[in-house]
Amino acid sequence: MNELLKELGISLSNIQNKEDLSAKFKSIAQQLFEKYEIRCGKKRFHFAEIEFYYYRKGCFDKEWNKITYDRNNKENGDFMYHYSGVDICFKSNYSDIDAEFGGILIRSLYTLNEEGRRNLVFGPLACKDEMLNNCEDEMPKLCKSEKTIKCDVKGTSLAGVPKEKQSDHCFYDSSIIKGEWTRSVKRYDFKNQKVRDYKSRYNVERFDLR
């Protein structure tokens, strides 16, 4: 895992301005989308949408008022399960004069069926449920994909960020067309005493935040 994360270049400690930070986020996102997957038992999940959250005392917190869960992760790449979903965490750093922590929120994933078509899982909590429900003998883990998946990764700002402070922190695979952002969920219909497929649709308009 350490070699994997070193190759991914997930460390942010040497970055000093928001332009370089956004560029680093884009580089990490491109690699995650094209070269990495999350393995949960026999399931292989690929990235469709992620968000970056990062806090460093006395630096970026003055430029962006972000809500970032406090954490104390000893290694880059640790998974953190929380009330809003799952983060791939950056290594935390605490001292008497400094604090640094953050992570990558997994917002949407997809699996590939036998025909190569994508089945979307969208929303951070749904992603957490799918990951945990497909575990077998071990917890989900980040792995190198067996082959590179070419995709068109685009970035945009997080919702609610003032226009003068906008930077690319949310990334998604724009090669996934609007019609694919649907999911069938089986639910029991008590009225008719049958299991039915209910289709839900993701609000992809959130990608056009600018």
Secondary structure, DSSP 4 states (H G I P E B T S, - for coil): -HHHHHHHT---TT--SHHHHHHHHHHHHHHHHHHEEEEETTEEEEEEEEEEEEEETTTGGGT----------SSTT-EEEETTEEEEEPPPEE-SS-EEEEEEEEEEEEEE-TTS-EEEEESHHHHHHHHHHT-SSS--EEEE-SS-----EEEEPPTT--GGG----EEEETTS-GGGSEEEEEEEETTTTEEEEEEEE--GGGG---
